[in-house]
């Protein structure tokens, strides 16, 4: 697809989003915390920064995974905390991401509310909150919220999901 090697994603709980991206082949690093963009999206919202090898997994696949694993087509009262967004680090990537989002909207017959925004600031979560799913797989939160998202990944993107996750 391209040479994009870093994107930010926000939409749901950052523990969930972190686990979803950590489960994928080609994702080299996931930083979990809060992301901010430009006004009016300059407030911090839960999200992750994903470093990936685009020769193994494309930004298109990452975007589709993101759209399918959070409430990407519904407005709700918690959108300030859980902004549905894809954050780019280089302005030249914005049109590519916009095209991908538009194409997936048509393919999936869905009207996504997900924004394509410039990445401006990031605040890493506390150490004890990082790698949350890996440390707490049997916890009720993980079983109720994260494991079902990983099941969606395995059914829709089986070849992209790591065996050890």
Helices and strands as residue ranges (DSSP letters): E 6-10, H 14-22, E 27-36, E 45-52, H 59-68, E 85-88, G 91-93, H 94-107, E 115-118, E 121-124, G 127-129, H 132-135, H 140-141, I 142-146, H 147-156, G 158-160
